[in-house]
């Protein structure tokens, strides 16, 4: 016989080996765990400890009900589980298909669909050799439900209903498994295992390839904003953002030496162009896994840092997690167990510019060692901003079953790597007394935001097709709790600086990036520039891309970007206030229309425009040759165009969109009207 158990502030179901436990975890929120072990482990994964208060528990002959604020969990003797809001509306229920099953979320008229010969359970632990399990958790699909969040996937759909999403980190893919529903709930899959989320029409299914426990967190709210804020309290909000974050960042692949960096910075100042951050990309080091400047190309980095500081420019340097076999640090790190190991074959994770292995970011001592090396070679020179590239990490072959971390096999814990990488730098900077912490990271997991992570969308192609994907990626990252987000303006891979077609893409991308959290020039521009020597001391030398500064694309394009850079500068107080809001509440800076206009059906359907804060409606042009586009204006207030013309909300209008402009509308009554309308 199964058993329902009432605890002081939790409810449980037990049958054979399985234990299912539901307990309060933050305001209007519950943590749900199941295991086939004798007891639960103490892993928090993405969650923070919560002071949750007392839940209300009720029991009858067939069910246990736990109510905590706006959410209610109902658990029956068969172990079936459903969740309701404070109005008694069904939010989410497990999917069971058994001969004697009756769905506790169903009305009497619809219960027949739950009785089935399929023999499918809502929770399925499939034993694996060695004692752990492959886990599958199934939920009923709901007609008309829209689903958002989940991190960053290279696809054009904002509404993820119908999508199959790999729960794995890849270059340009960030798995942040927090899902938001239009029905008024959010769900965190609190499990770092490699797996999949299938948000299908017939059912929703989560899988973890290797795990010991089922662990998810569910929250209920009356708005997307409330759900987002409850998630931020459960997993952490970003730290306070430093003032420079909202200015222009200048980067390219790659500034080859100290003189190139200083000449670019000086030229920005000669042209009276505002510049906040200069970025030094990879292979400024003598070899991978040395984490220092090559003295041949960077003879006096202290003088470089000092001059940039005198110009009011912060410096960021790239730090890769790769350790080349000839690095002087490799033997020590290998002996200490601070490198990722392979279960089969040779211990080489990536063969780009050498045979390299990633340091193990899940190992606390390895994180400490890397930070102490970085501190000595960069931070002590005054460099306090770090670009944590390759943070997925990017395996030569994504054979997740072949790699093992200190925390466990990658199939079981792999998705936490980018978060742990960032945590090592965040903890080190905090210990050194820093508070203005920004880590530019190419990947994220749930909880990354609390470690000062500025995520960017990876090595996306320089094309309008890739450009369109970035809008939905940025919006869904914000809804997954990662509000600090950016892209490589113009895309990373490709883009000839002499090609008019690329100029158009660059201008459209730059205009849009003005209304993104971070405005950052970066890319591997063509034609490529070969290094003066192919090898130095036996180490291959990396080539470089063509120039990528605002003035690198001709006077006409320069004038357009200069104008929009001025717009960005005028908006910085507004943007800084959005960053403060992200710190206090977890709110994204980029917001889908339904964030502020949830009662209007059009706001759930318009996926190619968004709100930057509450006051700016942005409708980027994302097709080659397009010079006009339709824009839907939400009702409830009027909207003012850049030319000062006023439009009533609740209508769709056709807007001219010459190359020199981006369709932009300001909410009536906003002080930004006096800033932007000329």
C-alpha positions in Angstrom: 0.0 0.0 0.0 1.1 3.5 -0.7 1.3 6.0 2.1 0.6 9.7 2.5 2.5 11.4 5.3 2.0 14.8 6.8 5.0 16.5 8.3 5.1 19.8 10.2 5.6 21.8 7.0 5.7 19.3 4.1 3.8 16.4 2.6 5.1 13.1 1.3 4.0 10.0 -0.6 5.8 6.7 -0.3 5.5 3.5 -2.3 8.1 0.8 -2.6 11.4 2.6 -3.0 10.1 6.0 -4.1 9.6 9.0 -1.8 7.9 12.1 -3.1 8.2 15.3 -1.0 6.5 18.7 -1.5 7.5 21.6 0.8 7.3 25.5 0.8 10.3 27.2 -0.8 9.9 30.9 -0.9 6.8 33.1 -1.4 4.0 31.3 -3.3 6.5 28.6 -4.2 7.1 24.9 -3.6 10.0 22.6 -4.0 9.1 19.1 -5.3 11.6 16.2 -5.0 11.4 12.5 -5.5 14.0 9.8 -4.9 14.4 6.0 -4.9 17.2 6.3 -2.3 16.5 6.0 1.5 16.6 9.7 1.9 17.1 13.0 0.0 20.6 14.5 -0.6 21.4 18.0 0.5 22.1 19.5 -2.9 20.5 23.0 -3.5 21.7 23.1 -7.1 20.4 26.5 -8.4 18.2 27.3 -5.4 19.1 29.4 -2.4 18.0 28.6 1.2 14.5 30.1 1.8 12.6 31.2 4.9 9.2 30.1 3.7 6.8 30.4 6.5 4.1 27.9 7.5 2.0 26.1 4.9 -1.6 25.0 5.4 -1.9 21.2 5.2 -5.2 19.4 4.9 -5.9 15.7 4.7 -8.8 13.5 3.8 -9.1 9.8 3.0 -7.7 10.0 -0.5 -5.5 13.2 -0.7 -3.1 15.5 1.0 -3.3 19.2 0.2 -0.5 21.7 0.9 -1.4 25.4 0.4 1.4 28.1 0.5 0.3 31.5 -0.5 -1.0 31.6 -4.1 -0.1 27.9 -4.8 -1.8 24.7 -3.7 -0.4 21.2 -4.3 -2.8 18.2 -4.3 -1.4 14.7 -3.8 -3.4 11.5 -3.9 -2.8 8.0 -2.7 -1.7 6.9 -6.2 1.1 9.4 -6.0 -0.4 11.7 -8.6 0.3 15.4 -8.2 -1.4 18.6 -9.4 -1.0 22.4 -8.7 -3.6 25.1 -8.4 -3.6 28.9 -7.9 -5.4 30.7 -5.1 -8.5 30.9 -7.3 -8.7 27.1 -7.6 -7.5 27.2 -11.3 -5.4 24.3 -12.5 -1.9 25.3 -13.2 0.0 22.1 -13.9 -0.6 18.4 -13.3 1.4 15.3 -13.9 0.5 13.1 -16.8 -0.4 9.5 -15.8 -1.8 6.9 -18.2 -2.6 3.7 -16.2 -5.6 1.4 -16.2 -6.9 2.6 -12.8 -5.6 6.2 -13.0 -7.9 9.1 -12.3 -6.3 12.5 -12.9 -6.8 14.7 -9.9 -6.7 17.8 -12.1 -9.5 16.7 -14.3 -13.2 17.4 -14.2 -15.5 14.4 -14.0 -16.5 14.7 -17.7 -12.8 14.5 -18.8 -11.5 11.8 -16.5 -11.8 9.0 -19.1 -8.7 10.2 -20.9 -6.5 9.4 -17.9 -7.6 5.7 -17.9 -5.3 3.9 -20.3 -3.4 0.7 -21.1 -0.2 2.7 -22.0 1.3 2.3 -18.5 2.9 5.7 -18.4 3.8 7.3 -15.1 4.1 10.9 -14.3 7.5 10.2 -12.7 9.7 7.4 -14.1 13.0 6.4 -12.6 14.8 4.0 -15.0 17.7 2.2 -13.2 21.1 2.6 -14.8 24.2 0.3 -14.1 26.0 1.7 -11.1 22.9 2.6 -9.1 21.6 5.9 -10.5 18.7 6.6 -12.8 17.5 8.1 -16.0 14.6 10.3 -15.0 11.5 11.2 -17.0 8.8 13.5 -15.7 5.6 14.1 -17.6 3.0 16.8 -17.4 -0.3 17.3 -19.1 -0.3 19.8 -22.0 -2.9 22.6 -21.9 -4.6 24.0 -25.0 -3.8 27.7 -25.5 -0.9 27.7 -23.0 2.2 29.7 -24.0 5.6 28.9 -22.6 8.7 31.1 -22.3 12.2 31.3 -20.8 14.5 28.3 -20.8 17.6 30.3 -21.7 19.0 30.8 -25.2 18.3 28.7 -28.2 19.2 29.6 -31.8 15.6 29.7 -33.2 13.1 32.4 -34.0 10.2 31.4 -31.7 9.5 33.3 -28.5 6.7 31.1 -27.5 8.3 27.7 -26.9 5.2 25.6 -27.0 5.8 22.8 -29.5 9.6 23.0 -29.2 12.0 20.3 -28.2 15.0 21.8 -26.2 18.2 20.1 -25.4 19.2 20.6 -21.8 22.9 21.0 -22.6 25.4 23.8 -23.0 26.9 24.5 -26.4 28.5 27.5 -28.2 25.5 29.9 -28.7 23.1 27.7 -26.7 22.6 28.3 -23.0 20.4 25.9 -21.1 18.7 27.9 -18.2 15.8 25.6 -17.4 13.3 28.1 -15.9 10.0 27.9 -17.7 7.3 30.6 -17.5 3.6 29.9 -18.5 0.9 32.2 -19.6 -1.3 30.3 -17.1 0.5 32.1 -14.2 3.2 29.8 -13.0 6.9 29.3 -13.4 8.9 26.1 -13.1 12.6 25.6 -12.5 14.0 22.2 -13.5 16.5 22.2 -10.7 18.8 19.5 -12.1 22.1 20.1 -13.9 22.0 16.8 -15.8 22.2 16.6 -19.6 18.7 15.9 -20.9 15.8 17.4 -22.8 12.6 19.4 -22.4 9.9 18.5 -24.9 7.1 21.1 -24.7 4.9 19.3 -27.0 1.2 19.7 -28.0 0.3 16.3 -26.5 2.3 16.5 -23.3 5.3 18.2 -21.6 8.2 15.9 -20.8 11.5 16.5 -18.9 14.4 14.1 -19.0 17.6 13.8 -17.1 20.1 11.3 -18.6 21.7 10.5 -15.2 20.5 11.6 -11.8 19.7 10.5 -8.2 16.7 12.7 -7.6 13.8 14.5 -9.2 14.0 18.1 -8.2 11.9 21.0 -9.4 10.6 24.3 -8.0 7.2 25.8 -9.0 5.8 29.2 -8.2 2.5 30.9 -8.9 1.8 34.5 -9.6 -0.8 36.9 -11.0 1.7 38.3 -13.6 4.9 37.4 -15.4 6.6 40.1 -13.4 5.5 38.5 -10.1 6.6 35.0 -11.2 10.0 36.5 -12.4 10.6 38.3 -9.1 9.7 35.2 -7.0 12.2 33.2 -9.1 14.9 35.9 -8.5 14.4 35.6 -4.8 14.7 31.8 -5.0 17.9 31.7 -7.1 19.4 35.2 -6.7 19.2 38.5 -8.6 22.2 40.2 -10.3 24.5 42.3 -8.2 24.4 46.1 -8.5 25.5 47.1 -12.0 28.6 49.4 -12.3 28.0 52.7 -14.2 30.2 51.8 -17.1 28.1 48.8 -18.1 25.6 50.9 -20.1 28.2 52.6 -22.3 29.9 51.4 -25.5 32.2 48.3 -25.4 34.8 48.0 -28.1 36.1 44.6 -29.1 37.2 42.6 -32.1 38.9 39.3 -32.9 41.5 40.3 -32.0 43.8 43.2 -31.0 47.2 41.6 -31.5 49.3 43.7 -29.2 49.4 46.6 -26.7 50.0 49.3 -29.3 46.8 48.3 -31.3 44.7 48.6 -28.1 46.1 52.0 -27.2 45.8 53.4 -30.7 42.1 52.4 -30.9 41.4 54.0 -27.5 43.3 57.2 -28.4 41.3 57.4 -31.7 38.0 57.2 -29.8 39.1 60.1 -27.7 40.4 62.1 -30.6 37.0 61.7 -32.2 35.2 62.6 -29.0 33.3 59.3 -29.1 32.2 57.9 -25.7 33.8 54.6 -24.9 33.4 52.7 -21.6 35.2 49.4 -22.1 38.1 48.1 -24.3 38.3 44.3 -24.6 41.4 42.2 -25.3 40.4 38.9 -26.8 42.0 35.5 -26.7 45.6 34.5 -27.5 47.2 37.5 -25.9 48.9 34.8 -23.8 52.1 32.8 -24.5 50.1 29.6 -24.4 46.7 28.4 -23.3 46.6 27.7 -19.6 49.2 30.3 -18.5 46.7 33.1 -17.9 49.1 36.0 -18.4 50.2 38.5 -21.1 52.8 37.4 -23.7 55.6 39.9 -23.0 56.6 40.0 -26.6 53.4 41.7 -27.7 52.5 43.2 -24.3 55.8 44.5 -23.0 54.3 46.9 -20.4 50.7 46.0 -19.5 50.7 48.2 -16.4 51.4 51.2 -18.6 48.6 50.2 -20.9 46.1 49.8 -18.0 47.2 53.2 -16.6 46.8 55.0 -19.8 43.3 53.5 -20.5 42.3 54.5 -16.9 43.5 58.0 -17.6 41.2 58.1 -20.6 38.3 56.9 -18.5 38.2 53.4 -20.2 37.9 50.1 -18.4 39.9 47.1 -19.6 38.5 43.6 -19.9 40.7 40.5 -20.8 39.7 37.1 -22.1 40.3 34.1 -19.9 39.8 30.7 -21.5 39.4 27.5 -19.4 41.7 25.6 -21.7 45.1 24.2 -20.5 47.6 23.2 -23.3 49.7 20.1 -22.6 52.9 22.3 -22.8 51.7 24.9 -20.3 54.0 25.0 -17.3 50.8 24.7 -15.1 49.6 21.5 -16.8 51.5 18.9 -14.8 50.5 20.4 -11.5 46.8 20.8 -12.5 46.7 17.2 -13.9 48.3 15.8 -10.8 45.9 17.6 -8.5 42.9 16.4 -10.4 42.0 19.9 -11.5 41.4 19.1 -15.2 38.4 17.5 -16.9 39.0 13.8 -17.5 37.8 11.6 -20.3 36.3 8.2 -19.7 37.5 6.9 -23.1 40.4 7.9 -25.4 43.1 10.5 -24.8 42.6 13.3 -22.4 42.2 16.1 -25.0 39.0 18.1 -24.9 39.7 20.6 -27.6 42.3 20.8 -30.4 42.0 24.5 -31.3 45.5 25.9 -31.5 46.9 23.1 -29.5 46.0 19.9 -27.5 44.0 21.3 -24.6 42.0 20.1 -21.6 39.6 22.3 -19.7 40.2 23.1 -16.1 37.5 21.6 -13.9 35.3 24.6 -12.8 33.2 22.3 -10.5 36.3 21.7 -8.3 36.6 24.4 -5.6 40.4 24.1 -5.4 40.8 24.3 -9.2 38.6 27.4 -9.3 40.7 28.9 -6.5 44.0 28.1 -8.3 42.9 29.6 -11.6 41.6 32.8 -9.8 44.9 33.2 -7.9 46.8 32.9 -11.1 44.6 35.4 -12.8 44.8 37.7 -9.8 48.6 37.8 -9.9 48.9 38.3 -13.6 45.9 40.6 -14.4 44.0 41.8 -11.3 47.2 43.1 -9.6 47.8 45.3 -12.7 44.4 46.9 -12.2 42.4 44.7 -14.5 39.1 43.9 -12.9 36.8 42.8 -15.8 37.1 39.3 -17.2 35.7 37.6 -20.3 35.1 34.0 -19.5 35.0 32.5 -22.9 34.5 28.8 -23.9 32.4 28.5 -20.7 30.1 25.8 -22.0 32.8 24.3 -22.2 33.0 23.9 -26.0 34.1 20.3 -26.5 35.7 19.3 -29.8 32.9 16.7 -29.9 29.9 17.1 -27.6 30.1 13.6 -26.4 28.7 14.4 -23.0 28.9 10.7 -21.9 32.7 10.8 -22.2 33.7 13.5 -19.8 33.8 13.6 -16.0 34.0 16.5 -13.5 34.9 16.6 -9.9 31.2 17.0 -9.2 30.3 13.9 -11.2 30.0 12.7 -14.8 29.0 15.4 -17.3 25.8 13.5 -18.0 24.8 14.1 -14.4 26.2 17.6 -13.6 27.4 19.1 -16.9 25.1 22.1 -17.1 26.5 23.7 -14.0 30.0 24.3 -15.5 29.5 27.9 -16.8 27.9 28.9 -13.5 30.8 27.5 -11.5 33.3 29.1 -13.8 31.7 32.5 -13.1 31.4 31.8 -9.4 35.2 31.3 -9.1 35.8 34.8 -10.5 33.0 36.4 -8.6 34.1 34.9 -5.3 37.7 36.0 -5.9 36.8 39.5 -6.8 34.5 39.8 -3.8 37.3 38.6 -1.5 39.6 41.2 -3.1 37.1 43.9 -2.1 35.5 44.5 -5.5 31.8 45.3 -5.8 31.5 46.4 -9.4 31.7 42.8 -10.8 30.9 42.0 -14.4 31.9 38.6 -15.9 31.2 38.4 -19.7 30.3 34.7 -20.1 29.4 32.7 -23.2 27.0 30.4 -21.4 24.8 30.3 -18.3 22.8 28.1 -16.1 20.2 28.8 -13.4 21.7 31.0 -10.7 24.4 32.3 -13.0 22.9 35.8 -12.6 23.9 36.1 -9.0 27.6 35.9 -10.0 27.7 39.0 -12.1 27.2 37.1 -15.4 26.7 39.2 -18.5 25.7 36.5 -21.0 26.2 36.9 -24.7 24.8 34.8 -27.5 28.0 33.2 -28.7 29.6 32.8 -32.1 26.5 33.5 -34.2 26.7 34.0 -37.9 26.9 37.4 -39.6 23.5 37.1 -41.3 20.0 38.4 -41.1 18.8 34.9 -40.4 21.0 34.7 -37.3 20.1 38.3 -36.4 16.4 37.5 -36.1 17.2 34.6 -33.7 18.9 36.9 -31.3 15.8 38.9 -30.4 14.0 35.9 -29.1 17.1 34.6 -27.5 17.5 37.8 -25.5 13.9 38.0 -24.5 13.8 34.4 -23.3 17.1 34.8 -21.4 15.5 37.7 -19.5 12.4 35.5 -18.8 14.7 32.8 -17.6 16.2 35.1 -15.0 19.4 36.3 -16.9 18.7 40.0 -17.4 22.3 41.0 -18.2 22.6 40.0 -21.9 24.3 41.1 -25.1 25.3 40.0 -28.6 28.2 40.5 -31.0 27.0 43.5 -33.1 27.0 42.3 -36.7 27.4 38.7 -35.6 30.6 37.0 -34.9 31.5 34.7 -37.8 32.0 36.5 -41.1 31.2 39.9 -42.3 33.5 41.5 -44.9 34.2 45.1 -43.9 34.1 46.1 -47.6 30.8 44.4 -48.4 27.8 46.8 -48.6 25.4 43.9 -47.7 27.3 43.4 -44.5 27.2 47.1 -43.8 23.4 47.0 -43.9 23.4 44.1 -41.4 25.9 45.9 -39.2 23.8 49.1 -39.1 20.6 47.3 -38.3 22.3 45.3 -35.6 23.9 48.3 -34.1 20.6 50.3 -34.0 19.0 47.4 -32.2 21.9 46.9 -29.8 21.4 50.5 -28.6 18.2 49.2 -27.0 19.8 46.1 -25.5 21.4 45.8 -22.0 25.0 46.1 -23.4 26.2 47.8 -26.6 29.2 45.8 -27.6 31.2 45.8 -30.9 32.7 42.4 -31.6 33.3 40.1 -34.5 35.7 38.1 -36.6 35.8 40.4 -39.6 37.1 39.6 -43.0 39.5 39.7 -44.7 41.5 38.0 -42.0 45.0 39.2 -41.1 47.7 36.7 -40.7 50.2 36.9 -37.8 53.8 38.1 -38.5 55.0 34.6 -37.4 53.1 31.3 -37.6 54.8 29.9 -34.5 56.6 31.4 -31.5 58.6 29.1 -29.3 56.8 26.2 -31.0 53.4 27.6 -30.1 51.0 28.4 -33.0 50.1 32.1 -33.3 46.5 33.1 -33.9 45.4 35.3 -36.9 43.2 38.4 -36.5 40.2 39.9 -38.1 40.0 43.2 -39.9 39.3 46.4 -38.0 35.9 46.6 -36.3 35.7 50.1 -34.9 32.8 52.5 -35.7 34.9 54.3 -38.4 36.0 51.1 -40.1 33.0 50.9 -42.4 33.1 54.2 -44.3 31.9 57.7 -43.5 28.2 57.1 -44.3 27.9 54.1 -42.0 30.1 55.8 -39.4 27.7 58.8 -39.3 24.7 56.5 -38.7 26.4 54.6 -35.9 27.7 57.8 -34.3 24.2 59.2 -34.2 22.8 56.1 -32.5 25.7 56.1 -30.1 24.6 59.6 -29.1 21.1 58.2 -28.5 22.6 55.5 -26.3 24.5 58.1 -24.3 21.4 60.1 -23.8 19.5 57.0 -22.5 22.1 55.9 -20.0 20.4 57.3 -16.9 17.2 55.4 -18.0 19.2 52.2 -18.7 21.0 52.5 -15.4 17.7 52.7 -13.6 16.7 49.5 -15.4 19.8 47.8 -14.2 19.0 48.9 -10.7 15.5 47.4 -11.1 17.1 44.1 -12.3 19.3 44.1 -9.1 16.4 44.8 -6.8 13.8 42.5 -8.4 15.3 40.4 -11.2 13.3 42.2 -13.9 14.7 42.0 -17.4 15.7 45.1 -19.2 14.3 43.7 -22.5 10.7 42.7 -22.0 8.0 41.1 -24.3 4.9 43.2 -24.7 2.9 41.0 -22.4 5.1 41.9 -19.5 3.2 45.3 -19.3 0.1 44.5 -21.4 -0.9 40.9 -20.5 -4.6 41.5 -21.1 -4.2 42.3 -24.8 -4.0 39.2 -27.0 -1.8 41.0 -29.6 0.9 41.4 -27.0 1.3 37.6 -26.7 1.4 37.3 -30.5 3.9 40.1 -31.4 7.2 38.4 -31.2 9.3 40.7 -33.4 9.0 43.8 -31.2 9.5 44.4 -27.5 9.7 46.9 -24.7 13.1 48.3 -23.4 11.9 49.0 -19.9 8.4 50.3 -19.7 8.8 53.5 -21.8 10.4 52.4 -25.1 8.8 50.2 -27.7 11.4 48.9 -30.1 10.6 47.3 -33.5 14.0 46.4 -35.0 14.4 45.9 -38.8 15.7 42.4 -39.3 15.4 41.7 -43.0 17.8 42.7 -45.7 16.4 45.5 -47.9 13.4 46.2 -45.7 12.5 49.9 -45.5 9.1 49.7 -43.9 7.5 47.5 -41.3 4.3 47.0 -39.3 4.3 47.8 -35.6 1.5 47.1 -33.1 1.0 49.7 -30.4 -0.5 48.5 -27.1 -3.6 50.2 -25.9 -4.0 52.1 -22.7 -1.9 55.0 -23.7 -0.6 56.9 -26.7 2.8 56.5 -28.2 5.1 59.1 -29.6 7.5 58.5 -32.6 10.9 60.0 -32.9 9.5 62.7 -35.2 7.1 63.8 -32.4 4.0 62.4 -34.1 1.6 60.9 -31.6 -0.3 57.6 -32.2 -3.1 56.1 -30.2 -2.5 52.7 -28.8 -4.5 49.6 -29.8 -3.7 49.7 -33.5 -1.2 48.4 -36.0 0.6 50.9 -38.1 3.0 50.9 -41.1 6.2 52.7 -40.2 8.9 53.9 -42.6 12.3 52.4 -41.7 15.1 53.9 -43.8 18.6 52.6 -43.1 19.4 55.5 -40.9 16.6 54.8 -38.4 14.9 52.1 -36.3 11.2 52.2 -35.5 11.0 53.4 -31.9 8.1 54.7 -29.9 8.0 56.4 -26.5 5.1 55.9 -24.1 3.1 59.0 -23.7 4.0 60.9 -20.5 7.5 59.5 -20.3 10.3 62.0 -19.7 12.2 60.3 -22.5 10.1 62.2 -25.0 12.1 65.4 -24.3 15.4 63.4 -24.5 14.7 61.6 -27.8 12.3 63.7 -29.9 14.1 66.4 -31.8 
